[in-house]
Structures are given as C-alpha cells and as structure tokens.
Amino acid sequence: MFSVIFYSFYIKMIYMKRIFILCLILFYTLPVFSADWIQVFDKDYIDRSSVKFKDSKVSFWVKSLNAGSWEFSKFYKDKLWYILHNLEIDCSKRTYKSKSFYVYNLKEECIDSQNFNYTNFDDIVPDTKIESYYMLFCR
C-alpha cells in the first residue's frame, strides 16, 4: 500500500518537474520588447522601435541626455539625466507637434511629465533638430 502511494506521488513529482522546466524555458525564450535607441546627434537618440508611419505623418520617441546646459533644469530640485520626448511630424505640410514628454533624474525616476493631447502642429523652423528629423524621415 505504501509503495503504491509513494509511486503515485513520485509520478506526480516527475510531471510537476517537467511542467516547471517547460515554464522556465517558455519564460526565457519569449521576446522582450524594449527600446532600440540609435544615436542621431551628440546627446540625442531615436527609438527605432517607436517609429510609426501613418499617411503622411510619422511619430517617434527621442531621448535627449542632459549635457549640463539645459536652462530649465533650474526649475527642478533634482539633477536631470534625460528627457523622453514623443514627436509627430506631418511630412506633407512640413509641420510638427510635441505629443508628450517625460523628465528623468539621475536615479532614473520620472520627476515631471506632460501630455499634449490637443496641441496644434507648428511650422518646422530651419536649422533645428526638428528639421533634421524631418529630413531623416520625410525625404
């Protein structure tokens, strides 16, 4: 009687171990979706995985690292590390708008953010980074 119970328990343990190993394999082989940053300027990066084209518009995320020259950093008590900025460019009209931004400190904590849901498109000013993004995506 004892051997039958033990054998039954042993079989269940084998199946549980196999299921556990299978779960581990699946967990470690599933794809991870993360940002794919490429450098476009000295301290600016574009997330390639965020670039989305729709009709004549393109939207994407930009990460700008603090080079120590940001004037608005005096408004924050923490030292700033970088800003994530979501931009949209209308290629056919040569305009752009900021959709949102997030400000991060040196501990990689978001200390400020803003969403611009109802902003209008502005003209792209010559010789700016925005114009460089326009040339990169729209030409």
C-alpha positions in Angstrom: 0.0 0.0 0.0 2.8 2.4 0.9 4.6 1.7 -2.3 1.5 2.5 -4.4 1.1 5.8 -2.7 4.8 6.6 -3.0 4.8 5.6 -6.7 1.8 7.8 -7.4 3.5 10.7 -5.6 6.7 10.1 -7.5 4.9 10.2 -10.9 3.2 13.4 -10.0 6.5 15.0 -9.0 8.1 14.0 -12.3 5.2 15.6 -14.2 5.4 18.7 -12.0 9.1 19.0 -12.6 8.6 18.7 -16.4 5.9 21.4 -16.3 8.1 23.6 -14.2 11.1 23.2 -16.7 8.8 23.9 -19.6 7.5 27.0 -18.0 11.1 28.2 -17.4 12.0 27.5 -21.0 9.0 29.4 -22.2 9.7 32.3 -19.9 13.3 32.8 -21.0 12.6 32.4 -24.7 9.7 34.8 -25.0 10.6 38.0 -26.8 11.2 41.1 -24.8 10.0 44.4 -26.3 12.3 47.2 -25.4 13.5 50.4 -26.9 16.1 50.3 -29.7 18.0 53.6 -29.3 20.2 54.9 -32.1 22.3 58.0 -31.8 21.3 60.8 -34.2 23.1 63.8 -32.5 25.7 64.2 -29.8 23.3 63.6 -26.9 20.1 62.7 -28.8 18.8 59.2 -29.6 15.7 57.9 -31.5 14.0 54.8 -30.5 13.8 52.8 -33.8 11.1 50.5 -32.5 8.8 53.5 -31.9 8.9 55.0 -35.4 5.4 54.8 -36.8 4.3 56.0 -40.2 0.6 56.7 -40.9 -0.5 58.5 -44.0 1.9 61.5 -44.4 2.7 61.6 -40.6 5.5 60.0 -38.6 5.7 59.7 -34.9 8.7 58.6 -32.8 10.4 58.9 -29.4 13.5 61.0 -28.8 15.8 60.6 -25.7 17.9 63.7 -25.0 20.6 63.4 -22.5 21.5 66.4 -20.3 24.8 67.9 -21.3 24.7 70.3 -18.4 23.4 73.3 -20.5 19.7 72.9 -20.0 18.3 76.3 -18.8 15.1 74.8 -17.5 17.0 72.4 -15.1 17.0 75.2 -12.5 13.2 74.6 -12.0 13.9 71.1 -10.6 15.4 70.2 -7.3 17.0 67.0 -8.7 19.7 66.9 -11.3 18.3 65.9 -14.7 19.6 63.0 -16.6 17.4 62.8 -19.7 14.1 63.7 -21.3 11.9 61.4 -23.3 10.0 63.3 -26.0 7.3 62.0 -28.2 7.1 63.9 -31.5 4.9 63.7 -34.6 5.9 65.2 -37.9 3.5 65.9 -40.8 5.7 65.4 -43.8 3.2 66.8 -46.4 2.8 70.1 -44.5 6.3 70.4 -43.1 4.9 70.8 -39.5 5.4 69.0 -36.2 3.9 68.8 -32.7 5.0 67.5 -29.4 2.7 64.8 -28.1 4.3 64.3 -24.7 7.5 64.5 -22.7 8.9 62.9 -19.5 11.8 64.3 -17.4 14.1 61.8 -15.5 16.5 62.5 -12.7 19.8 60.7 -12.1 18.0 57.9 -10.2 16.0 57.3 -13.4 12.8 58.4 -11.7 10.3 60.4 -13.7 10.1 63.8 -12.0 7.9 65.6 -14.5 5.7 64.7 -17.4 3.2 66.4 -19.8 0.8 65.1 -22.4 -0.3 67.5 -25.2 -3.4 65.8 -26.5 -4.9 68.8 -28.2 -1.9 70.7 -29.5 -1.7 72.1 -33.0 1.0 71.4 -35.5 3.7 74.1 -35.6 5.9 75.0 -38.6 9.3 73.4 -38.7 12.0 76.1 -38.2 15.0 75.8 -40.4 18.4 74.7 -39.0 16.9 73.0 -35.9 16.9 69.4 -34.7 13.2 69.1 -35.7 14.2 69.9 -39.3 16.9 67.2 -39.1 14.2 64.7 -38.0 12.0 65.9 -40.9 14.9 65.3 -43.3 15.6 61.9 -41.8 12.0 60.6 -42.0 10.3 62.6 -44.8 12.9 62.7 -47.6 
